[in-house]
Amino acid sequence: MREAIRQGPKDLPTASLLITYIVSKALAVSPLEIMKMPASMVMDFLYIHRNFEELKSDTIEQEMKKVKKDGR
């Protein structure tokens, strides 16, 4: 599982499990609720979550650059 997280899943069941876990954590709901959702909705939520995480990462990176530049 650790390898699948780091390098990407190599099979559909593992990919499905990881997607279920990520979306359930992001939405703070039971994985069973995720499994009841249509696949297209789950993928939409995963896409939204990914974009928010990228935005958060970019913001943190910009703030770290400011801190380094200002010497704080």
Secondary structure, DSSP 8 states (H G I E B T S, - for coil): -HHHHHH--SSHHHHHHHHHHHHHHHHT--HHHHHHS-HHHHHHHHHHHHHHHHHHHHHHHHHHHHHHHHT-
